[in-house]
Amino acid sequence: MRKLTVTCLFFTLLLLLSNNTFSQSDFFESPNFSEGQIDVNIGIGLIPTFYSGNRGLLPLNISGEYGITDDISVGGYIGFSTSRSSVINKNDVRYTYTIIGVRGSYHVDLDENLDAYFGLMLGYNRVGVRYDDDFLFPGYNPTRSSGIYSGFIGSRYHFNENMGVFAEVGYGISWLTFGFTTKL
């Protein structure tokens, strides 16, 4: 948790400084992202953030963002994952994780078809627990649901004007996510 806090503080400081520093350089202007642009990402996670026992459904997420300037976007995030573990007498315990959040990103131009970005997310992580045998834990359904915050770094590579792929590293439903992206 301490590393996550330091990471978020670093990204916040970088975002605040970037508005003054990056805007003065043509290198950091992002023609791959513009005011009014809408992007939608659909991804699958490779390294689940939440894991209990055996793997269930690989982490899936969808995110969207709207360009409020040529460099800054805001949007939403929804992620979902499951896992299983066995307890006494090999009874299964199923966990579900759902993250819903809002994100803000700063976009950096690195290449003609590459939109690099970094940002912060504030959200809520809903954790559900379900037991196969209610006899062992009658009426017991613990959850560790809570508010979350995170930082992320990502990039999108566009094959054409509207379609491409993306990859992101950061705290969400998965530490590493990749998938498809489209401009609407």
N, C-alpha and C positions, 0 to 999 in steps of 0.2 A: 504494500500500500504506500510505503514511503517513496519507493521508486516512481510510482504512478504520480504522486503529488509533485515530485521534482520535475518529472517530464511535463506535466501540465503547466507548471510555472514557467518552464523553459519555453514552451510553445506560446504561452500568453505573452511573455516578454518579446519573443521573436515576432509575433503578430503585431504588437504595438510599435516596435521599432521599424518593422517592414513598411508601414504606411509612410513614414518619412524618408527612409533610406532607399527602398526599392523603387519608389515612384520617381526618383530623380534619375534613374538609369534606364535607357532604352532596352537594355538586355533583359530586364525583368518585366517588361510589358507583355501581356499575354494575348496575342491575337487568336489563340486557340480557345479562349474563353472571353465572352463579352457580356456587357450589360443586357439583361433581358433573356439571355440564353437559359434553356432548361435542359439539364442532363439527368438521365436515369441510369443507375447501375444495378445490375442483378448479379450477385456473386455467391460463391461457395468458399467456405473456410477450410484451410489446410491444418491449422493448429488451433483447436478449440480453446477458448478462454476458460470455459467451465467444463469440468470433467469429473465424473464420479463413477468409478468402476469401468465397465465395458462401454465402448463407443456405441452410440445409437445413430441417430440421423446426423449427418455432417452438418455443420453450421451453414445456414442459408441467410442471405440478407438482401434487402433492396434499399436503395437510398436514392434520393433525388435532391437536386439543388437548383436554385434560381440565382442568376447573376444580378446582384444589386449595383455593381459597378463592373468595369472591365477586369478587375482583379479580385473582387470579393464576392462570395456567394453564401447564401444561407439555404438550409433545407432540412429534410427529415431522414430518419434512419429507422428501419425495423429489422431485427435479426431474430432467428429462431434456431434452437438446437436441443437435442435430447441425449440422455445417456442412461445406462442401467448399471446396477450393482446387485450383488447377492448378500443377504444377511443370514441370520440364524435359519437353519434348515433349508437353505438355498431358496428362500423366498426372494423374489425380485423386487427391487425398489427402482421406480422409474422417475427420472428427473426431467423437467422441461424448463428451458430458459428462454425468455422472451425479452428483448431489449427494444424499447421505443425511445427515440431521442431526437433532439434538434442539433444541427451542426452548422458551423461557420467555417469557411475555407478561404485561404489566400492562394491565388493561382500565379504560377511562375512559368514564363515561356522559355523552354530549353531547345525546342526543335519545331519545325513546321507542323508536324503531326502529333506532337507530344504536349499534353497539358499536365504539368506537374503541380501539385498542391499540397498544403498542409493545413491543419486546423484543429479545432476543439469540438467536443460533443458533450452535451448535458442530457441526461436521460434517466430512465427508470428500468431496472432489471427485475422482472417478475419471475420468481422461481416457484415451480410447482413440484410436489413430491407425491407419488402414488405407490401404495403397497399392494402386492398381489394378495396377501393374507391379512385381512383386517383383524383377525384374532390376536396376532402378536402386538398390534398397536391400534386398539380400537379407538376410533375417532381422532387419532393423532395424525395431523397433517402439517408438519413444520415447513415453513418457508423462510427463505433468507432474502426476500425481496427488499430492494433498497434503491435509493437514488444513486446514480453514477456520474462520473465525469471522466473524460479521456482526451488524449491527443492522438493524432494520426498523420501519416504521410502517405501520399499516393500519387499515381500518375495514370493518365489515359493515353492510349495510342489509337489514333483514328485511321482506319483503312481508307475511308472516304469521308465525305462531309458529315454523314450522320452516324455511321457505325464504327465500333472499335472494341478494344479490350481495356481492362483496367486491372491494377493491382494496388493493394493498400496494406500498410503495416500499422498496427496500433491496437489499442484496447477497444474491443467491440464484442461481437459474438464469437470472433476468432482473432487471433493475433496476426494472421496472414490470410488475406482474402484476395481472390482474383475472379474475374468474370467478364461479362459483356456490358458495354455501355452504348447509349444512344443519345443523340441530341434531338429534342423535340422541337 
